[in-house]
Amino acid sequence: MNKSKLNIRMDLMRVAKIALELDKPFEENIANVFINKARSEFEENLKDENKLKDELISYQKEIPIIALDTKKRKQWGEKIMTIASRLGTF
């Protein structure tokens, strides 16, 4: 796996961790920072991974909604983990 994929994967795992720590408040700003970092890495170094990048963008738009609902937040965190794990398969 190349370095760009590893960087994105780590950023997404950090976002998933924030989402899945249900006993703590959801840190929207921190989640957005790491998602934006991953998005810029996609745009600069993984231009062929548009499908995953587009999924990530759509999930980022859901942040205000999931921050208020524990069940949606958990499902959202799992979706972010899925994107991270799919990076290794493409």
VEXSE-72367 format. One record per atom (N, C-alpha, C): residue number from 0; atom name; x, y, z. Coordinates in steps of 0.05 Angstrom, whole numbers, plus 5000, padded with zeros to 4 digits. Example, Ala and Ser with C-alpha at 12.3 -4.5 7.8 and 13.67 -1.06 7.14 Angstrom:
// VEXSE-72367
SITE,miba,dopa,X,Y,Z
SITE,0,N,5264,4886,5156
SITE,0,CA,5246,4910,5156
SITE,0,C,5264,4934,5156
SITE,1,N,5257,4955,5142
SITE,1,CA,5273,4979,5143
SITE,1,C,5258,5001,5157
This chain:
// VEXSE-72367
SITE,miba,dopa,X,Y,Z
SITE,0,N,5017,4977,5000
SITE,0,CA,5000,5000,5000
SITE,0,C,5018,5025,5000
SITE,1,N,5011,5044,4983
SITE,1,CA,5028,5068,4982
SITE,1,C,5023,5087,5005
SITE,2,N,5041,5106,5008
SITE,2,CA,5041,5124,5031
SITE,2,C,5016,5141,5031
SITE,3,N,5006,5150,5008
SITE,3,CA,4982,5166,5008
SITE,3,C,4958,5151,5019
SITE,4,N,4955,5126,5011
SITE,4,CA,4933,5110,5021
SITE,4,C,4935,5106,5051
SITE,5,N,4960,5102,5061
SITE,5,CA,4964,5099,5090
SITE,5,C,4956,5124,5105
SITE,6,N,4964,5147,5093
SITE,6,CA,4957,5173,5106
SITE,6,C,4927,5177,5107
SITE,7,N,4913,5171,5085
SITE,7,CA,4884,5174,5085
SITE,7,C,4871,5154,5104
SITE,8,N,4881,5130,5104
SITE,8,CA,4870,5110,5122
SITE,8,C,4872,5118,5151
SITE,9,N,4895,5129,5159
SITE,9,CA,4899,5137,5186
SITE,9,C,4881,5161,5193
SITE,10,N,4878,5180,5175
SITE,10,CA,4860,5202,5180
SITE,10,C,4831,5193,5183
SITE,11,N,4823,5174,5167
SITE,11,CA,4795,5164,5169
SITE,11,C,4792,5147,5194
SITE,12,N,4812,5133,5203
SITE,12,CA,4810,5118,5228
SITE,12,C,4807,5137,5252
SITE,13,N,4821,5159,5250
SITE,13,CA,4818,5179,5271
SITE,13,C,4789,5190,5272
SITE,14,N,4778,5195,5249
SITE,14,CA,4750,5205,5247
SITE,14,C,4731,5184,5258
SITE,15,N,4735,5159,5250
SITE,15,CA,4718,5137,5260
SITE,15,C,4720,5135,5290
SITE,16,N,4743,5138,5301
SITE,16,CA,4747,5136,5330
SITE,16,C,4731,5158,5344
SITE,17,N,4732,5182,5333
SITE,17,CA,4717,5205,5345
SITE,17,C,4687,5198,5344
SITE,18,N,4678,5187,5322
SITE,18,CA,4649,5181,5319
SITE,18,C,4641,5158,5338
SITE,19,N,4658,5139,5341
SITE,19,CA,4650,5115,5356
SITE,19,C,4654,5117,5386
SITE,20,N,4666,5138,5395
SITE,20,CA,4669,5142,5424
SITE,20,C,4643,5155,5433
SITE,21,N,4622,5139,5437
SITE,21,CA,4595,5149,5442
SITE,21,C,4592,5161,5470
SITE,22,N,4611,5155,5488
SITE,22,CA,4609,5167,5514
SITE,22,C,4620,5195,5516
SITE,23,N,4632,5205,5493
SITE,23,CA,4643,5232,5492
SITE,23,C,4627,5248,5471
SITE,24,N,4627,5275,5474
SITE,24,CA,4614,5291,5454
SITE,24,C,4628,5288,5427
SITE,25,N,4612,5290,5405
SITE,25,CA,4624,5288,5378
SITE,25,C,4639,5313,5372
SITE,26,N,4664,5311,5365
SITE,26,CA,4681,5334,5359
SITE,26,C,4679,5340,5329
SITE,27,N,4659,5356,5321
SITE,27,CA,4654,5362,5293
SITE,27,C,4679,5375,5280
SITE,28,N,4691,5394,5293
SITE,28,CA,4713,5408,5282
SITE,28,C,4737,5390,5276
SITE,29,N,4743,5373,5295
SITE,29,CA,4766,5354,5292
SITE,29,C,4760,5334,5269
SITE,30,N,4735,5324,5269
SITE,30,CA,4727,5306,5247
SITE,30,C,4730,5319,5220
SITE,31,N,4721,5344,5218
SITE,31,CA,4724,5358,5192
SITE,31,C,4753,5363,5185
SITE,32,N,4770,5369,5204
SITE,32,CA,4798,5373,5198
SITE,32,C,4810,5348,5185
SITE,33,N,4805,5324,5198
SITE,33,CA,4817,5300,5187
SITE,33,C,4804,5291,5161
SITE,34,N,4778,5296,5158
SITE,34,CA,4765,5290,5132
SITE,34,C,4776,5308,5110
SITE,35,N,4780,5333,5116
SITE,35,CA,4791,5352,5096
SITE,35,C,4820,5344,5089
SITE,36,N,4835,5335,5109
SITE,36,CA,4862,5325,5103
SITE,36,C,4861,5301,5084
SITE,37,N,4843,5282,5089
SITE,37,CA,4840,5259,5072
SITE,37,C,4831,5267,5044
SITE,38,N,4812,5285,5043
SITE,38,CA,4803,5295,5017
SITE,38,C,4825,5307,5000
SITE,39,N,4842,5324,5013
SITE,39,CA,4864,5336,4998
SITE,39,C,4884,5316,4989
SITE,40,N,4889,5295,5005
SITE,40,CA,4907,5273,4998
SITE,40,C,4895,5258,4974
SITE,41,N,4869,5253,4974
SITE,41,CA,4856,5241,4951
SITE,41,C,4861,5258,4926
SITE,42,N,4856,5284,4928
SITE,42,CA,4857,5302,4905
SITE,42,C,4886,5304,4894
SITE,43,N,4905,5304,4912
SITE,43,CA,4933,5308,4903
SITE,43,C,4946,5283,4893
SITE,44,N,4940,5260,4906
SITE,44,CA,4955,5236,4900
SITE,44,C,4940,5212,4891
SITE,45,N,4913,5212,4894
SITE,45,CA,4897,5188,4887
SITE,45,C,4874,5197,4869
SITE,46,N,4880,5209,4847
SITE,46,CA,4859,5219,4830
SITE,46,C,4841,5197,4818
SITE,47,N,4850,5172,4818
SITE,47,CA,4835,5150,4807
SITE,47,C,4814,5139,4827
SITE,48,N,4815,5148,4852
SITE,48,CA,4797,5137,4873
SITE,48,C,4773,5156,4877
SITE,49,N,4761,5165,4855
SITE,49,CA,4739,5184,4857
SITE,49,C,4715,5173,4872
SITE,50,N,4709,5148,4869
SITE,50,CA,4685,5136,4882
SITE,50,C,4688,5138,4912
SITE,51,N,4710,5131,4923
SITE,51,CA,4714,5133,4952
SITE,51,C,4715,5162,4961
SITE,52,N,4727,5179,4946
SITE,52,CA,4728,5207,4953
SITE,52,C,4699,5219,4953
SITE,53,N,4683,5212,4933
SITE,53,CA,4656,5222,4932
SITE,53,C,4639,5212,4956
SITE,54,N,4643,5187,4963
SITE,54,CA,4630,5176,4987
SITE,54,C,4637,5192,5012
SITE,55,N,4663,5197,5014
SITE,55,CA,4673,5212,5038
SITE,55,C,4660,5240,5039
SITE,56,N,4658,5253,5016
SITE,56,CA,4646,5280,5015
SITE,56,C,4617,5278,5023
SITE,57,N,4602,5258,5014
SITE,57,CA,4574,5256,5022
SITE,57,C,4571,5250,5052
SITE,58,N,4589,5234,5063
SITE,58,CA,4588,5229,5092
SITE,58,C,4595,5254,5108
SITE,59,N,4614,5270,5097
SITE,59,CA,4621,5294,5111
SITE,59,C,4597,5313,5114
SITE,60,N,4580,5314,5094
SITE,60,CA,4556,5331,5095
SITE,60,C,4536,5322,5116
SITE,61,N,4538,5297,5125
SITE,61,CA,4520,5287,5145
SITE,61,C,4529,5294,5174
SITE,62,N,4552,5305,5177
SITE,62,CA,4563,5310,5204
SITE,62,C,4543,5325,5222
SITE,63,N,4531,5347,5214
SITE,63,CA,4512,5361,5232
SITE,63,C,4489,5343,5242
SITE,64,N,4480,5325,5225
SITE,64,CA,4458,5307,5232
SITE,64,C,4467,5286,5252
SITE,65,N,4489,5273,5246
SITE,65,CA,4497,5250,5262
SITE,65,C,4508,5259,5290
SITE,66,N,4516,5284,5292
SITE,66,CA,4527,5293,5317
SITE,66,C,4505,5293,5339
SITE,67,N,4480,5293,5331
SITE,67,CA,4458,5295,5350
SITE,67,C,4444,5268,5356
SITE,68,N,4451,5247,5340
SITE,68,CA,4437,5222,5342
SITE,68,C,4458,5199,5345
SITE,69,N,4458,5187,5369
SITE,69,CA,4478,5166,5375
SITE,69,C,4477,5143,5356
SITE,70,N,4453,5133,5348
SITE,70,CA,4451,5111,5330
SITE,70,C,4463,5118,5303
SITE,71,N,4455,5141,5292
SITE,71,CA,4465,5149,5266
SITE,71,C,4496,5154,5267
SITE,72,N,4505,5164,5290
SITE,72,CA,4533,5169,5293
SITE,72,C,4549,5144,5292
SITE,73,N,4539,5123,5305
SITE,73,CA,4553,5097,5305
SITE,73,C,4553,5086,5276
SITE,74,N,4531,5087,5262
SITE,74,CA,4530,5077,5235
SITE,74,C,4549,5093,5217
SITE,75,N,4549,5118,5221
SITE,75,CA,4567,5136,5205
SITE,75,C,4596,5129,5210
SITE,76,N,4604,5125,5235
SITE,76,CA,4631,5117,5241
SITE,76,C,4639,5091,5228
SITE,77,N,4620,5072,5226
SITE,77,CA,4625,5047,5213
SITE,77,C,4628,5051,5183
SITE,78,N,4613,5070,5171
SITE,78,CA,4616,5076,5143
SITE,78,C,4644,5087,5137
SITE,79,N,4653,5104,5155
SITE,79,CA,4680,5116,5151
SITE,79,C,4701,5094,5153
SITE,80,N,4698,5076,5172
SITE,80,CA,4717,5053,5174
SITE,80,C,4716,5036,5148
SITE,81,N,4693,5033,5136
SITE,81,CA,4691,5018,5112
SITE,81,C,4707,5031,5089
SITE,82,N,4705,5057,5087
SITE,82,CA,4721,5071,5066
SITE,82,C,4750,5066,5072
SITE,83,N,4759,5069,5097
SITE,83,CA,4787,5065,5104
SITE,83,C,4796,5037,5096
SITE,84,N,4780,5017,5102
SITE,84,CA,4788,4989,5096
SITE,84,C,4787,4984,5066
SITE,85,N,4769,4997,5051
SITE,85,CA,4768,4992,5022
SITE,85,C,4792,5004,5008
SITE,86,N,4805,5023,5020
SITE,86,CA,4829,5035,5007
SITE,86,C,4850,5013,5002
SITE,87,N,4852,4994,5019
SITE,87,CA,4872,4973,5016
SITE,87,C,4865,4953,4995
SITE,88,N,4840,4952,4985
SITE,88,CA,4832,4932,4966
SITE,88,C,4833,4942,4938
SITE,89,N,4835,4968,4933
SITE,89,CA,4835,4978,4906
SITE,89,C,4863,4981,4895
